[in-house]
Amino acid sequence: MELSSISSQVSSQASAQISAQMSLVLLRKTLELQAANITGLVQAAAPASAPSNPPNLGNSIDVMA
C-alpha cells in the first residue's frame, strides 16, 4: 500500500467517526426536546384541583328502584 492510500483511509475513518458522533449529539438533543415537550403536556393534562363534590356523594347505591 502506498502512504497516500493509507492516509486517505485514516482520514475517511476519522470523518466517519466524527459524523457518527455528531449524529449522536443531534439524537440526544432531539430526545431531550421531546422529553421536555411531553413533560409540559402531562402537566397541562393533570387536573388543576381536586373535585369539589360533597363528602356524602356516592357512598351508597339504591338498588331497589
PDB file of N, CA, C, O and CB in Angstrom:
ATOM      1  N   MET A   1       0.822  -1.175   0.000  1.00  0.00           N
ATOM      2  CA  MET A   1       0.000   0.000   0.000  1.00  0.00           C
ATOM      3  C   MET A   1       0.869   1.242   0.000  1.00  0.00           C
ATOM      4  O   MET A   1       1.964   1.287   0.560  1.00  0.00           O
ATOM      5  CB  MET A   1      -0.937  -0.004   1.190  1.00  0.00           C
ATOM      6  N   GLU A   2       0.337   2.209  -0.637  1.00  0.00           N
ATOM      7  CA  GLU A   2       1.060   3.472  -0.662  1.00  0.00           C
ATOM      8  C   GLU A   2       0.669   4.301   0.547  1.00  0.00           C
ATOM      9  O   GLU A   2      -0.382   4.095   1.153  1.00  0.00           O
ATOM     10  CB  GLU A   2       0.780   4.245  -1.966  1.00  0.00           C
ATOM     11  N   LEU A   3       1.513   5.216   0.872  1.00  0.00           N
ATOM     12  CA  LEU A   3       1.286   6.099   2.012  1.00  0.00           C
ATOM     13  C   LEU A   3       0.055   6.968   1.806  1.00  0.00           C
ATOM     14  O   LEU A   3      -0.675   7.249   2.755  1.00  0.00           O
ATOM     15  CB  LEU A   3       2.505   6.975   2.254  1.00  0.00           C
ATOM     16  N   SER A   4      -0.174   7.389   0.580  1.00  0.00           N
ATOM     17  CA  SER A   4      -1.330   8.266   0.311  1.00  0.00           C
ATOM     18  C   SER A   4      -2.646   7.511   0.498  1.00  0.00           C
ATOM     19  O   SER A   4      -3.617   8.091   0.984  1.00  0.00           O
ATOM     20  CB  SER A   4      -1.253   8.840  -1.125  1.00  0.00           C
ATOM     21  N   SER A   5      -2.697   6.237   0.125  1.00  0.00           N
ATOM     22  CA  SER A   5      -3.944   5.476   0.296  1.00  0.00           C
ATOM     23  C   SER A   5      -4.209   5.187   1.773  1.00  0.00           C
ATOM     24  O   SER A   5      -5.363   5.181   2.203  1.00  0.00           O
ATOM     25  CB  SER A   5      -3.882   4.153  -0.497  1.00  0.00           C
ATOM     26  N   ILE A   6      -3.160   4.951   2.546  1.00  0.00           N
ATOM     27  CA  ILE A   6      -3.317   4.740   3.991  1.00  0.00           C
ATOM     28  C   ILE A   6      -3.809   6.027   4.640  1.00  0.00           C
ATOM     29  O   ILE A   6      -4.706   6.008   5.483  1.00  0.00           O
ATOM     30  CB  ILE A   6      -1.977   4.278   4.639  1.00  0.00           C
ATOM     31  N   SER A   7      -3.223   7.122   4.246  1.00  0.00           N
ATOM     32  CA  SER A   7      -3.632   8.419   4.781  1.00  0.00           C
ATOM     33  C   SER A   7      -5.081   8.719   4.423  1.00  0.00           C
ATOM     34  O   SER A   7      -5.826   9.269   5.234  1.00  0.00           O
ATOM     35  CB  SER A   7      -2.717   9.532   4.256  1.00  0.00           C
ATOM     36  N   SER A   8      -5.472   8.363   3.231  1.00  0.00           N
ATOM     37  CA  SER A   8      -6.839   8.584   2.780  1.00  0.00           C
ATOM     38  C   SER A   8      -7.821   7.732   3.582  1.00  0.00           C
ATOM     39  O   SER A   8      -8.902   8.201   3.937  1.00  0.00           O
ATOM     40  CB  SER A   8      -6.964   8.274   1.286  1.00  0.00           C
ATOM     41  N   GLN A   9      -7.448   6.479   3.868  1.00  0.00           N
ATOM     42  CA  GLN A   9      -8.313   5.597   4.647  1.00  0.00           C
ATOM     43  C   GLN A   9      -8.468   6.099   6.077  1.00  0.00           C
ATOM     44  O   GLN A   9      -9.568   6.076   6.630  1.00  0.00           O
ATOM     45  CB  GLN A   9      -7.757   4.174   4.650  1.00  0.00           C
ATOM     46  N   VAL A  10      -7.383   6.546   6.669  1.00  0.00           N
ATOM     47  CA  VAL A  10      -7.425   7.069   8.032  1.00  0.00           C
ATOM     48  C   VAL A  10      -8.289   8.318   8.073  1.00  0.00           C
ATOM     49  O   VAL A  10      -9.082   8.508   8.995  1.00  0.00           O
ATOM     50  CB  VAL A  10      -6.002   7.376   8.551  1.00  0.00           C
ATOM     51  N   SER A  11      -8.130   9.160   7.075  1.00  0.00           N
ATOM     52  CA  SER A  11      -8.918  10.384   7.010  1.00  0.00           C
ATOM     53  C   SER A  11     -10.406  10.080   6.855  1.00  0.00           C
ATOM     54  O   SER A  11     -11.235  10.717   7.504  1.00  0.00           O
ATOM     55  CB  SER A  11      -8.439  11.260   5.856  1.00  0.00           C
ATOM     56  N   SER A  12     -10.749   9.124   6.012  1.00  0.00           N
ATOM     57  CA  SER A  12     -12.160   8.791   5.818  1.00  0.00           C
ATOM     58  C   SER A  12     -12.743   8.121   7.062  1.00  0.00           C
ATOM     59  O   SER A  12     -13.917   8.325   7.371  1.00  0.00           O
ATOM     60  CB  SER A  12     -12.329   7.875   4.597  1.00  0.00           C
ATOM     61  N   GLN A  13     -11.954   7.333   7.777  1.00  0.00           N
ATOM     62  CA  GLN A  13     -12.428   6.725   9.024  1.00  0.00           C
ATOM     63  C   GLN A  13     -12.661   7.789  10.086  1.00  0.00           C
ATOM     64  O   GLN A  13     -13.655   7.737  10.811  1.00  0.00           O
ATOM     65  CB  GLN A  13     -11.423   5.681   9.534  1.00  0.00           C
ATOM     66  N   ALA A  14     -11.761   8.744  10.180  1.00  0.00           N
ATOM     67  CA  ALA A  14     -11.919   9.825  11.146  1.00  0.00           C
ATOM     68  C   ALA A  14     -13.152  10.655  10.808  1.00  0.00           C
ATOM     69  O   ALA A  14     -13.901  11.060  11.697  1.00  0.00           O
ATOM     70  CB  ALA A  14     -10.662  10.716  11.175  1.00  0.00           C
ATOM     71  N   SER A  15     -13.353  10.901   9.535  1.00  0.00           N
ATOM     72  CA  SER A  15     -14.522  11.660   9.103  1.00  0.00           C
ATOM     73  C   SER A  15     -15.810  10.910   9.430  1.00  0.00           C
ATOM     74  O   SER A  15     -16.784  11.516   9.877  1.00  0.00           O
ATOM     75  CB  SER A  15     -14.446  11.951   7.599  1.00  0.00           C
ATOM     76  N   ALA A  16     -15.821   9.614   9.214  1.00  0.00           N
ATOM     77  CA  ALA A  16     -16.999   8.804   9.525  1.00  0.00           C
ATOM     78  C   ALA A  16     -17.262   8.785  11.026  1.00  0.00           C
ATOM     79  O   ALA A  16     -18.415   8.821  11.457  1.00  0.00           O
ATOM     80  CB  ALA A  16     -16.820   7.370   9.002  1.00  0.00           C
ATOM     81  N   GLN A  17     -16.211   8.731  11.814  1.00  0.00           N
ATOM     82  CA  GLN A  17     -16.363   8.715  13.267  1.00  0.00           C
ATOM     83  C   GLN A  17     -16.915  10.053  13.763  1.00  0.00           C
ATOM     84  O   GLN A  17     -17.785  10.076  14.633  1.00  0.00           O
ATOM     85  CB  GLN A  17     -15.014   8.406  13.948  1.00  0.00           C
ATOM     86  N   ILE A  18     -16.430  11.143  13.231  1.00  0.00           N
ATOM     87  CA  ILE A  18     -16.935  12.463  13.612  1.00  0.00           C
ATOM     88  C   ILE A  18     -18.402  12.600  13.201  1.00  0.00           C
ATOM     89  O   ILE A  18     -19.210  13.149  13.949  1.00  0.00           O
ATOM     90  CB  ILE A  18     -16.083  13.584  12.963  1.00  0.00           C
ATOM     91  N   SER A  19     -18.733  12.111  12.040  1.00  0.00           N
ATOM     92  CA  SER A  19     -20.111  12.163  11.565  1.00  0.00           C
ATOM     93  C   SER A  19     -21.033  11.357  12.482  1.00  0.00           C
ATOM     94  O   SER A  19     -22.139  11.802  12.790  1.00  0.00           O
ATOM     95  CB  SER A  19     -20.200  11.635  10.126  1.00  0.00           C
ATOM     96  N   ALA A  20     -20.591  10.189  12.916  1.00  0.00           N
ATOM     97  CA  ALA A  20     -21.389   9.362  13.821  1.00  0.00           C
ATOM     98  C   ALA A  20     -21.560  10.045  15.173  1.00  0.00           C
ATOM     99  O   ALA A  20     -22.640   9.993  15.761  1.00  0.00           O
ATOM    100  CB  ALA A  20     -20.738   7.984  14.005  1.00  0.00           C
ATOM    101  N   GLN A  21     -20.511  10.682  15.667  1.00  0.00           N
ATOM    102  CA  GLN A  21     -20.600  11.385  16.942  1.00  0.00           C
ATOM    103  C   GLN A  21     -21.575  12.558  16.847  1.00  0.00           C
ATOM    104  O   GLN A  21     -22.351  12.789  17.774  1.00  0.00           O
ATOM    105  CB  GLN A  21     -19.213  11.879  17.379  1.00  0.00           C
ATOM    106  N   MET A  22     -21.547  13.287  15.758  1.00  0.00           N
ATOM    107  CA  MET A  22     -22.452  14.409  15.582  1.00  0.00           C
ATOM    108  C   MET A  22     -23.904  13.924  15.459  1.00  0.00           C
ATOM    109  O   MET A  22     -24.825  14.596  15.924  1.00  0.00           O
ATOM    110  CB  MET A  22     -22.051  15.224  14.343  1.00  0.00           C
ATOM    111  N   SER A  23     -24.103  12.778  14.843  1.00  0.00           N
ATOM    112  CA  SER A  23     -25.448  12.208  14.759  1.00  0.00           C
ATOM    113  C   SER A  23     -25.966  11.862  16.148  1.00  0.00           C
ATOM    114  O   SER A  23     -27.142  12.077  16.442  1.00  0.00           O
ATOM    115  CB  SER A  23     -25.454  10.958  13.862  1.00  0.00           C
ATOM    116  N   LEU A  24     -25.101  11.328  17.002  1.00  0.00           N
ATOM    117  CA  LEU A  24     -25.499  11.002  18.364  1.00  0.00           C
ATOM    118  C   LEU A  24     -25.832  12.257  19.161  1.00  0.00           C
ATOM    119  O   LEU A  24     -26.787  12.261  19.937  1.00  0.00           O
ATOM    120  CB  LEU A  24     -24.397  10.217  19.062  1.00  0.00           C
ATOM    121  N   VAL A  25     -25.061  13.314  18.980  1.00  0.00           N
ATOM    122  CA  VAL A  25     -25.338  14.573  19.671  1.00  0.00           C
ATOM    123  C   VAL A  25     -26.703  15.107  19.239  1.00  0.00           C
ATOM    124  O   VAL A  25     -27.493  15.553  20.072  1.00  0.00           O
ATOM    125  CB  VAL A  25     -24.226  15.619  19.382  1.00  0.00           C
ATOM    126  N   LEU A  26     -26.971  15.060  17.956  1.00  0.00           N
ATOM    127  CA  LEU A  26     -28.255  15.521  17.439  1.00  0.00           C
ATOM    128  C   LEU A  26     -29.400  14.662  17.975  1.00  0.00           C
ATOM    129  O   LEU A  26     -30.454  15.192  18.326  1.00  0.00           O
ATOM    130  CB  LEU A  26     -28.250  15.500  15.905  1.00  0.00           C
ATOM    131  N   LEU A  27     -29.209  13.358  18.043  1.00  0.00           N
ATOM    132  CA  LEU A  27     -30.231  12.457  18.576  1.00  0.00           C
ATOM    133  C   LEU A  27     -30.499  12.760  20.041  1.00  0.00           C
ATOM    134  O   LEU A  27     -31.656  12.807  20.460  1.00  0.00           O
ATOM    135  CB  LEU A  27     -29.802  10.992  18.408  1.00  0.00           C
ATOM    136  N   ARG A  28     -29.445  12.967  20.830  1.00  0.00           N
ATOM    137  CA  ARG A  28     -29.617  13.293  22.255  1.00  0.00           C
ATOM    138  C   ARG A  28     -30.415  14.589  22.429  1.00  0.00           C
ATOM    139  O   ARG A  28     -31.314  14.664  23.266  1.00  0.00           O
ATOM    140  CB  ARG A  28     -28.240  13.424  22.948  1.00  0.00           C
ATOM    141  N   LYS A  29     -30.084  15.582  21.650  1.00  0.00           N
ATOM    142  CA  LYS A  29     -30.777  16.872  21.748  1.00  0.00           C
ATOM    143  C   LYS A  29     -32.244  16.718  21.359  1.00  0.00           C
ATOM    144  O   LYS A  29     -33.116  17.307  21.998  1.00  0.00           O
ATOM    145  CB  LYS A  29     -30.093  17.930  20.849  1.00  0.00           C
ATOM    146  N   THR A  30     -32.520  15.949  20.339  1.00  0.00           N
ATOM    147  CA  THR A  30     -33.897  15.705  19.915  1.00  0.00           C
ATOM    148  C   THR A  30     -34.679  14.998  21.012  1.00  0.00           C
ATOM    149  O   THR A  30     -35.822  15.361  21.287  1.00  0.00           O
ATOM    150  CB  THR A  30     -33.925  14.875  18.626  1.00  0.00           C
ATOM    151  N   LEU A  31     -34.080  14.001  21.636  1.00  0.00           N
ATOM    152  CA  LEU A  31     -34.754  13.280  22.718  1.00  0.00           C
ATOM    153  C   LEU A  31     -34.989  14.180  23.925  1.00  0.00           C
ATOM    154  O   LEU A  31     -36.034  14.083  24.569  1.00  0.00           O
ATOM    155  CB  LEU A  31     -33.936  12.058  23.131  1.00  0.00           C
ATOM    156  N   GLU A  32     -34.042  15.047  24.239  1.00  0.00           N
ATOM    157  CA  GLU A  32     -34.229  15.987  25.352  1.00  0.00           C
ATOM    158  C   GLU A  32     -35.400  16.927  25.078  1.00  0.00           C
ATOM    159  O   GLU A  32     -36.213  17.186  25.966  1.00  0.00           O
ATOM    160  CB  GLU A  32     -32.941  16.802  25.593  1.00  0.00           C
ATOM    161  N   LEU A  33     -35.485  17.437  23.852  1.00  0.00           N
ATOM    162  CA  LEU A  33     -36.586  18.331  23.492  1.00  0.00           C
ATOM    163  C   LEU A  33     -37.933  17.614  23.554  1.00  0.00           C
ATOM    164  O   LEU A  33     -38.921  18.184  24.016  1.00  0.00           O
ATOM    165  CB  LEU A  33     -36.366  18.905  22.093  1.00  0.00           C
ATOM    166  N   GLN A  34     -37.973  16.377  23.094  1.00  0.00           N
ATOM    167  CA  GLN A  34     -39.211  15.611  23.143  1.00  0.00           C
ATOM    168  C   GLN A  34     -39.616  15.338  24.587  1.00  0.00           C
ATOM    169  O   GLN A  34     -40.800  15.411  24.917  1.00  0.00           O
ATOM    170  CB  GLN A  34     -39.059  14.295  22.375  1.00  0.00           C
ATOM    171  N   ALA A  35     -38.659  15.027  25.445  1.00  0.00           N
ATOM    172  CA  ALA A  35     -38.965  14.793  26.856  1.00  0.00           C
ATOM    173  C   ALA A  35     -39.515  16.058  27.502  1.00  0.00           C
ATOM    174  O   ALA A  35     -40.451  15.989  28.299  1.00  0.00           O
ATOM    175  CB  ALA A  35     -37.711  14.313  27.609  1.00  0.00           C
ATOM    176  N   ALA A  36     -38.950  17.201  27.172  1.00  0.00           N
ATOM    177  CA  ALA A  36     -39.441  18.461  27.715  1.00  0.00           C
ATOM    178  C   ALA A  36     -40.863  18.739  27.229  1.00  0.00           C
ATOM    179  O   ALA A  36     -41.703  19.203  28.001  1.00  0.00           O
ATOM    180  CB  ALA A  36     -38.507  19.617  27.322  1.00  0.00           C
ATOM    181  N   ASN A  37     -41.136  18.458  25.963  1.00  0.00           N
ATOM    182  CA  ASN A  37     -42.482  18.663  25.427  1.00  0.00           C
ATOM    183  C   ASN A  37     -43.493  17.743  26.091  1.00  0.00           C
ATOM    184  O   ASN A  37     -44.603  18.167  26.412  1.00  0.00           O
ATOM    185  CB  ASN A  37     -42.491  18.439  23.922  1.00  0.00           C
ATOM    186  N   ILE A  38     -43.120  16.493  26.298  1.00  0.00           N
ATOM    187  CA  ILE A  38     -44.023  15.531  26.940  1.00  0.00           C
ATOM    188  C   ILE A  38     -44.293  15.949  28.374  1.00  0.00           C
ATOM    189  O   ILE A  38     -45.424  15.835  28.847  1.00  0.00           O
ATOM    190  CB  ILE A  38     -43.429  14.106  26.901  1.00  0.00           C
ATOM    191  N   THR A  39     -43.275  16.432  29.074  1.00  0.00           N
ATOM    192  CA  THR A  39     -43.456  16.878  30.452  1.00  0.00           C
ATOM    193  C   THR A  39     -44.466  18.023  30.502  1.00  0.00           C
ATOM    194  O   THR A  39     -45.332  18.051  31.376  1.00  0.00           O
ATOM    195  CB  THR A  39     -42.107  17.319  31.066  1.00  0.00           C
ATOM    196  N   GLY A  40     -44.357  18.942  29.587  1.00  0.00           N
ATOM    197  CA  GLY A  40     -45.304  20.046  29.522  1.00  0.00           C
ATOM    198  C   GLY A  40     -46.718  19.570  29.240  1.00  0.00           C
ATOM    199  O   GLY A  40     -47.672  20.075  29.833  1.00  0.00           O
ATOM    200  N   LEU A  41     -46.865  18.605  28.344  1.00  0.00           N
ATOM    201  CA  LEU A  41     -48.191  18.080  28.028  1.00  0.00           C
ATOM    202  C   LEU A  41     -48.801  17.349  29.215  1.00  0.00           C
ATOM    203  O   LEU A  41     -49.992  17.491  29.489  1.00  0.00           O
ATOM    204  CB  LEU A  41     -48.117  17.147  26.829  1.00  0.00           C
ATOM    205  N   VAL A  42     -47.998  16.577  29.913  1.00  0.00           N
ATOM    206  CA  VAL A  42     -48.504  15.843  31.076  1.00  0.00           C
ATOM    207  C   VAL A  42     -48.937  16.807  32.166  1.00  0.00           C
ATOM    208  O   VAL A  42     -49.974  16.607  32.798  1.00  0.00           O
ATOM    209  CB  VAL A  42     -47.436  14.876  31.616  1.00  0.00           C
ATOM    210  N   GLN A  43     -48.157  17.844  32.391  1.00  0.00           N
ATOM    211  CA  GLN A  43     -48.517  18.825  33.408  1.00  0.00           C
ATOM    212  C   GLN A  43     -49.784  19.584  33.012  1.00  0.00           C
ATOM    213  O   GLN A  43     -50.592  19.925  33.875  1.00  0.00           O
ATOM    214  CB  GLN A  43     -47.360  19.805  33.635  1.00  0.00           C
ATOM    215  N   ALA A  44     -49.960  19.848  31.739  1.00  0.00           N
ATOM    216  CA  ALA A  44     -51.155  20.547  31.283  1.00  0.00           C
ATOM    217  C   ALA A  44     -52.386  19.652  31.384  1.00  0.00           C
ATOM    218  O   ALA A  44     -53.490  20.153  31.596  1.00  0.00           O
ATOM    219  CB  ALA A  44     -50.970  21.030  29.845  1.00  0.00           C
ATOM    220  N   ALA A  45     -52.219  18.350  31.238  1.00  0.00           N
ATOM    221  CA  ALA A  45     -53.350  17.422  31.291  1.00  0.00           C
ATOM    222  C   ALA A  45     -53.751  17.076  32.717  1.00  0.00           C
ATOM    223  O   ALA A  45     -54.871  16.613  32.936  1.00  0.00           O
ATOM    224  CB  ALA A  45     -53.015  16.155  30.539  1.00  0.00           C
ATOM    225  N   ALA A  46     -52.877  17.286  33.689  1.00  0.00           N
ATOM    226  CA  ALA A  46     -53.193  16.968  35.079  1.00  0.00           C
ATOM    227  C   ALA A  46     -54.263  17.923  35.585  1.00  0.00           C
ATOM    228  O   ALA A  46     -54.251  19.110  35.259  1.00  0.00           O
ATOM    229  CB  ALA A  46     -51.925  17.046  35.969  1.00  0.00           C
ATOM    230  N   PRO A  47     -55.197  17.397  36.391  1.00  0.00           N
ATOM    231  CA  PRO A  47     -56.241  18.291  36.916  1.00  0.00           C
ATOM    232  C   PRO A  47     -55.652  19.360  37.830  1.00  0.00           C
ATOM    233  O   PRO A  47     -54.742  19.090  38.614  1.00  0.00           O
ATOM    234  CB  PRO A  47     -57.301  17.483  37.676  1.00  0.00           C
ATOM    235  N   ALA A  48     -56.181  20.570  37.719  1.00  0.00           N
ATOM    236  CA  ALA A  48     -55.655  21.689  38.491  1.00  0.00           C
ATOM    237  C   ALA A  48     -56.037  21.584  39.957  1.00  0.00           C
ATOM    238  O   ALA A  48     -55.265  21.985  40.828  1.00  0.00           O
ATOM    239  CB  ALA A  48     -56.153  23.004  37.921  1.00  0.00           C
ATOM    240  N   SER A  49     -57.222  21.047  40.243  1.00  0.00           N
ATOM    241  CA  SER A  49     -57.640  20.918  41.634  1.00  0.00           C
ATOM    242  C   SER A  49     -58.475  19.654  41.809  1.00  0.00           C
ATOM    243  O   SER A  49     -58.951  19.070  40.835  1.00  0.00           O
ATOM    244  CB  SER A  49     -58.438  22.162  42.083  1.00  0.00           C
ATOM    245  N   ALA A  50     -58.645  19.244  43.049  1.00  0.00           N
ATOM    246  CA  ALA A  50     -59.449  18.058  43.341  1.00  0.00           C
ATOM    247  C   ALA A  50     -60.922  18.380  43.105  1.00  0.00           C
ATOM    248  O   ALA A  50     -61.330  19.533  43.244  1.00  0.00           O
ATOM    249  CB  ALA A  50     -59.218  17.573  44.803  1.00  0.00           C
ATOM    250  N   PRO A  51     -61.719  17.381  42.753  1.00  0.00           N
ATOM    251  CA  PRO A  51     -63.149  17.639  42.549  1.00  0.00           C
ATOM    252  C   PRO A  51     -63.796  18.145  43.840  1.00  0.00           C
ATOM    253  O   PRO A  51     -63.410  17.749  44.940  1.00  0.00           O
ATOM    254  CB  PRO A  51     -63.866  16.359  42.061  1.00  0.00           C
ATOM    255  N   SER A  52     -64.767  19.012  43.688  1.00  0.00           N
ATOM    256  CA  SER A  52     -65.394  19.617  44.859  1.00  0.00           C
ATOM    257  C   SER A  52     -66.769  19.017  45.134  1.00  0.00           C
ATOM    258  O   SER A  52     -67.711  19.756  45.421  1.00  0.00           O
ATOM    259  CB  SER A  52     -65.513  21.123  44.672  1.00  0.00           C
ATOM    260  N   ASN A  53     -66.904  17.710  45.055  1.00  0.00           N
ATOM    261  CA  ASN A  53     -68.166  17.041  45.357  1.00  0.00           C
ATOM    262  C   ASN A  53     -68.356  16.960  46.867  1.00  0.00           C
ATOM    263  O   ASN A  53     -67.377  16.938  47.613  1.00  0.00           O
ATOM    264  CB  ASN A  53     -68.206  15.629  44.727  1.00  0.00           C
ATOM    265  N   PRO A  54     -69.606  16.916  47.326  1.00  0.00           N
ATOM    266  CA  PRO A  54     -69.843  16.750  48.760  1.00  0.00           C
ATOM    267  C   PRO A  54     -69.330  15.393  49.251  1.00  0.00           C
ATOM    268  O   PRO A  54     -69.314  14.435  48.478  1.00  0.00           O
ATOM    269  CB  PRO A  54     -71.341  16.892  49.072  1.00  0.00           C
ATOM    270  N   PRO A  55     -68.910  15.290  50.515  1.00  0.00           N
ATOM    271  CA  PRO A  55     -68.321  14.042  51.006  1.00  0.00           C
ATOM    272  C   PRO A  55     -69.306  12.880  51.048  1.00  0.00           C
ATOM    273  O   PRO A  55     -68.873  11.729  51.018  1.00  0.00           O
ATOM    274  CB  PRO A  55     -67.756  14.258  52.376  1.00  0.00           C
ATOM    275  N   ASN A  56     -70.617  13.131  51.115  1.00  0.00           N
ATOM    276  CA  ASN A  56     -71.582  12.028  51.168  1.00  0.00           C
ATOM    277  C   ASN A  56     -71.972  11.515  49.789  1.00  0.00           C
ATOM    278  O   ASN A  56     -72.646  10.490  49.693  1.00  0.00           O
ATOM    279  CB  ASN A  56     -72.822  12.467  51.905  1.00  0.00           C
ATOM    280  N   LEU A  57     -71.580  12.177  48.745  1.00  0.00           N
ATOM    281  CA  LEU A  57     -71.974  11.802  47.393  1.00  0.00           C
ATOM    282  C   LEU A  57     -71.291  10.497  46.977  1.00  0.00           C
ATOM    283  O   LEU A  57     -70.067  10.394  47.046  1.00  0.00           O
ATOM    284  CB  LEU A  57     -71.630  12.928  46.402  1.00  0.00           C
ATOM    285  N   GLY A  58     -72.056   9.516  46.553  1.00  0.00           N
ATOM    286  CA  GLY A  58     -71.523   8.259  46.056  1.00  0.00           C
ATOM    287  C   GLY A  58     -71.238   7.218  47.116  1.00  0.00           C
ATOM    288  O   GLY A  58     -70.622   6.197  46.811  1.00  0.00           O
ATOM    289  N   ASN A  59     -71.665   7.440  48.359  1.00  0.00           N
ATOM    290  CA  ASN A  59     -71.405   6.480  49.426  1.00  0.00           C
ATOM    291  C   ASN A  59     -72.361   5.300  49.421  1.00  0.00           C
ATOM    292  O   ASN A  59     -72.030   4.242  49.957  1.00  0.00           O
ATOM    293  CB  ASN A  59     -71.478   7.167  50.748  1.00  0.00           C
ATOM    294  N   SER A  60     -73.529   5.454  48.832  1.00  0.00           N
ATOM    295  CA  SER A  60     -74.495   4.350  48.803  1.00  0.00           C
ATOM    296  C   SER A  60     -75.160   4.311  47.436  1.00  0.00           C
ATOM    297  O   SER A  60     -75.239   5.316  46.729  1.00  0.00           O
ATOM    298  CB  SER A  60     -75.562   4.502  49.931  1.00  0.00           C
ATOM    299  N   ILE A  61     -75.644   3.100  47.079  1.00  0.00           N
ATOM    300  CA  ILE A  61     -76.311   2.903  45.812  1.00  0.00           C
ATOM    301  C   ILE A  61     -77.702   2.333  46.093  1.00  0.00           C
ATOM    302  O   ILE A  61     -77.833   1.339  46.807  1.00  0.00           O
ATOM    303  CB  ILE A  61     -75.485   1.962  44.880  1.00  0.00           C
ATOM    304  N   ASP A  62     -78.721   2.949  45.545  1.00  0.00           N
ATOM    305  CA  ASP A  62     -80.091   2.474  45.719  1.00  0.00           C
ATOM    306  C   ASP A  62     -80.365   1.428  44.643  1.00  0.00           C
ATOM    307  O   ASP A  62     -80.528   1.767  43.470  1.00  0.00           O
ATOM    308  CB  ASP A  62     -81.124   3.657  45.641  1.00  0.00           C
ATOM    309  N   VAL A  63     -80.416   0.155  45.041  1.00  0.00           N
ATOM    310  CA  VAL A  63     -80.664  -0.913  44.087  1.00  0.00           C
ATOM    311  C   VAL A  63     -82.132  -1.315  44.034  1.00  0.00           C
ATOM    312  O   VAL A  63     -82.505  -2.155  43.215  1.00  0.00           O
ATOM    313  CB  VAL A  63     -79.820  -2.112  44.430  1.00  0.00           C
ATOM    314  N   MET A  64     -82.972  -0.739  44.883  1.00  0.00           N
ATOM    315  CA  MET A  64     -84.402  -1.050  44.935  1.00  0.00           C
ATOM    316  C   MET A  64     -85.187   0.087  44.285  1.00  0.00           C
ATOM    317  O   MET A  64     -85.875   0.834  44.980  1.00  0.00           O
ATOM    318  CB  MET A  64     -84.874  -1.277  46.406  1.00  0.00           C
ATOM    319  N   ALA A  65     -85.098   0.222  43.023  1.00  0.00           N
ATOM    320  CA  ALA A  65     -85.788   1.313  42.338  1.00  0.00           C
ATOM    321  C   ALA A  65     -87.181   0.972  41.955  1.00  0.00           C
ATOM    322  O   ALA A  65     -87.881   1.799  41.371  1.00  0.00           O
ATOM    323  CB  ALA A  65     -85.047   1.717  41.133  1.00  0.00           C
TER     324      ALA A  65
END
